[in-house]
Amino acid sequence: MSKAQILSAQEALNQTQGRVLLINPPVIDRRYPWVRWNQPLDLLKLGSVLSKTHGCEVKLFDFMLPTPKGVVPRRQSPIESNLPSDAPTRWQYGRSWREFDAYLDDLTGSKWIPDNVWVTTLTSFWWQTVPLVANRVKNKLKRPKVVLYGNYPVLETPHAAQFCPNVDIVVKEHADLTCWPADFSLYKGHKPRFYALDLCSPDPLVRLLRCLNVALPTFAFSMTISLRISTHA
């Protein structure tokens, strides 16, 4: 049984200091048709909050960032062996575990060890890779406190606390990030091909103009919707 703390968003933010690594984990699903609009908008907004109000030094690893050609790689899911032989194939989408391990090794080599790691998922049913990410972070980096945020822990709080044993904090509610801009400077190397824009923002036009300043060519408009679809046993 996990010993994770179940905290409000503000309580979790209050405990977050120093160096912070934000992670958008890979997706396990039968298909991934959302490549043209899915983006970890909550993480990018959290990056702004943590750097501007908490003085944190923030980095991002986005498994789901499309390649420069606009493709999200896929490979057979490591949990495929648990499925009946006649079940539809599920794939793991996103950057490989090898790339992630190399990234963590580079952090260690550069002496940049995060104090906190925030992990989130867009949906509650993309939870399977969360414990895999947490395990790798704990095994490679040892020290970080792992925080689970997003729709999965909000909609499935007891499940998240039980099935993610290496998570230290489960955040049971969404933070109010409406007025915060997404920090696209967290993307190093090649940038996303679009900018996720929150239509619930009180000043979407200002956000749009800010998008143009960072030279991202297209836009995906987003509204926050909580949809509970339970697919686990």
Summary of the structure (lengths in Angstrom):
residues: 233
radius of gyration: 17.1
end to end distance: 16.8
largest distance: 51.9
contacts: 689
relative contact order: 0.20
helix: 31%
strand: 21%
